[in-house]
Amino acid sequence: MKHHHFSLILLAISILGGYGNIHGKNYSEYLDVATNDLILHYDKPAEFFEEALVIGNGKLGGIVYGGVKCDSISLNDITLWSGMPDTIKYSHDFKTVLSSIRTALDKEDYVTADNLNRSLQGHYSENYQPLGCLYIRYNDPDMTDSQIDRSLDISHSVAMTSGSGLLREYFASSPDSIIALKIESKNNRGLNLSVDMSSKLPNSVTVSDNEITVDGYAAYHSFPVYYGALADSLKHQYDPNKGVHFRTVIHIEAPESQVKTKGKGISVEGGRYAIVYISNETSFNGYNKNPVAEGKQYLNVAKANIDKAISIGYESVKKRHIIDYRSLFDRVKLDLGRTEPEISAQPTDIQLKNYTLFGQKNPELEVLYFQYGRYLLISSSRTKGVPANLQGLWNESLLPPWSCNYTTNINLSENYWGANVTNLAELHMPLIEFIENLAVNGAKTAKTFYNVNQGWCLGHNTDIWAMTNPVGLQSGDPVWASWNMGGAWLASHIWTHYQFTQDRIFLEKYYPYLKDAAEFCLGWMIEKDGKLLTSPGTSPENKFYTPDGLATSTSYGTTSDLAMIRQCLGDAIKAAEVLGYDPSFVTKAQTALSKLSPYKIDERGALQEWYHPFKETDPNHRHQSHLYGLYPGSHITLKGTPKLAAAAHESLKLRGSESTGWSTGWRVNLYARLQDADMAYRTYRKLLKYISPNKYTGKDAIRGGGTYPNRLDAHSPFQIDGNFGGSAGVAEMLIQSDDNSITLLPALPTQWNTGTVKGLKARGGFTVDFQWDRCKATRAVIYSATGGSTNLIANGKIYKIKLDADSEKVLQL
């Protein structure tokens, strides 16, 4: 085992062989950072998706299985969706429906209101689609099923497979817009393989010389997998003159081999090595552009990317990729101590299983999860206006779980909680740009469905076409379908981004979308007993019992609605004041805040989830939306609102310790905000619970929420939000900040009693490096690019910091 692991380290270091001086910079220092704890490694091929290794360049993604006789790479393009621009117009009298719902709620008739709420629904989102699967079939009759070692070095973003006389390496390059694969023979027999590609979408294949071209298109409309009115075979509607089209080009370079056309593929025989380049482009040209009539001129793009890679050469393409990737990844380093060598030498899946079953101490595994979240964000969030979706970038199904869409009552937001604090602010921008698109369609939804003629709103789901209406086709359960606070939730990302970056130009550009989300909230609320609240509303995705004992979901004045409105209004006010804009809006918003229905604490001492102290149907529900004000919101704090913070703490206790992956990630952050270090760490360990791949059967299968063998989050099934939430949670345990202060180690567990972190970001535009020993901060370096003042809080002491632009201060604590 030790020899096996050492070989993986050598392979990772060899990635940068001959790195030297590139573009005027010396990158040889990168050679010393290919450390054990940043490598996922396995001793067998992947059988299931949940064991495969994912790579991506922010647009094009690959799922690498590393098989013996056949190596498959599932391919995705983040712009390949079913559907067309959202131009649906409704003739329903939603205004009358809304009035009827409110009348029922005024009579406390929640069941009638819930039934009527179904009539306040529109169409579903579209489906994110798989591009296809590349197969490398090995035809050497002497090839045996010998030991296969697979690895993913997330410090370089390169995957590797070795064994059966072959060494294979894979990466997805953002600078050159390709996926590249090198296959090298390590014996005297040379290569004997063929390459082909299949797609589940309508397509045609052309093979010429050493190149495969696949042309295809997605459905122009589809329904979600859970829509029961249609059989799965009828849920996609295809027309070659509609929908998003794509072209994939696969080029094989094998200068020492015989390269021949073989059916719809290419064979390679005799040489020492072969290089496979893969590129793809779609006709998607924006959320509001017809992908055929106004589509991107995509047909020559993939070929141009391939030709460029060929002209540069494989080694240079790899170096360019690593330089680009590490310019982002290397910004943050975290050391929580060493894992025992006999533990770290084991394959990652075995480490994860033993960590779960036997409670092994494994700080490197815990750091790996944190850094893996950053790796995944770099790999899936680099396309303008197209954020990481429910599975980031990686999906193999035509009808994926929940359409692999953007679920806005937690999941899309959770994808980006760690972007700023873990020093990846640029990767937050695809979400911010997407908000700009949502605001356009959301203004129509506000008028059409909610009779609000100001601002914009967003329902429970959206897609690449920036749809904003409540979903359900008038038959969806309101507990999830009838919700309109997505705009208020997402818009607060704008203020958060400014807090971390202090980028005034950014704030000037995106402030209107934050303000208009707040304007919708002002227009949507009604007055009841002298207080402002929402009607109707739900608490995603939980139900309550009426006084008659009936389970339902629609009510008024739900705590989560008002928490999101309170945060959105407060953020918009602060942004307006920074910019010196809209004094009349500020006054109006401040007045509304003063009249907002207040938080309530129930007889259990918990934060009340609904306006009335209803009993929830599921006390251990995965959603804890009524705690939004604590996290990701910021208006419930230990110091500023201690009673509400204590009530939130009690609510968390009542929710219990078992939940889905993404929910567990959220709870790590909530406990960290409450500075409950012990529960934050216990919950983090729950998030790292080993979960068997979905297709495993048998009495020893471990299911539920946690982490799959390939370190992807198990909802289950796979959703990437838990990875991102968990990564953010580690940062939240180590550093917390607001506009006036930075707190070091606010929720540090005793298990991490000694450590070092470099490069975390804090509000106010600061970057902070610090180290600690025996759970006490010992040294900190705080840097400001823009200049500013803050209070640094460490070990219970306050240090006043004032920095000029591009300066730093070193503190011995």
Secondary structure, 3 states (H helix, E strand, C coil): CHHHHHHHHHHHHHCCCCCCEECCEECHHHHHHCCHHHEEEECCCCCCHHHCEEEECCCEEEEECCCCCEEEEEEEECCCECCCCCCCCCCCCHHHHHHHHHHHHHCCCHHHHHHHHCCCCCCCCCCECCCEEEEEEECCCCCCCCCCEEEEECCCCEEEEEECCEEEEEEEECCCCEEEEEEEECCCCCCEEEEEEECCCCEEEEEECCEEEEEEECCCEECCCCCCCCCHHHCEECCCCCCCEEEEEEEEECCCCEEEEECCEEEEECCCEEEEEEEEEECCCCCCCCCCCCCCCCCCHHHHHHHHHHHHCHHHHHHHHHHHHHHHHCCCEEECCCCCHHHHCCCHHHHHHHHHHHCCCCHHHHHHHHHHHHHHHHHHCCECCECCECCECCCCCCCCHHHHCEECCCHHHHCCCCCCCCCCHHHHHHHHHHHHHHHHHHHHHHHHHHCCCCCCCECCEECCCCCCCCCCCCCCCHHHHCCCEHHHHHHHHHHHHHHHHCCHHHHHHHHHHHHHHHHHHHHHCEEECCEEECCCECECCECEECCCCCEECCECCCHHHHHHHHHHHHHHHHHHHHHCCCHHHHHHHHHHHHHECCCCECCCCCECCCCCCCEECCCCCCCCHHHCCCCCCCCCCCCCCHHHHHHHHHHHHHHCCCCCHHHHHHHHHHHHHCCCHHHHHHHHHHHCCECCCCCCCCCCCCCCCEECCCCCEECCCECCHHHHHHHHHHHHHHEEECCCEEEECCCCCHHHCCEEEEEEEECCCEEEEEEEECCEEEEEEEEECCCEEEEEEECCEEEEEEECCCEEEEEEC
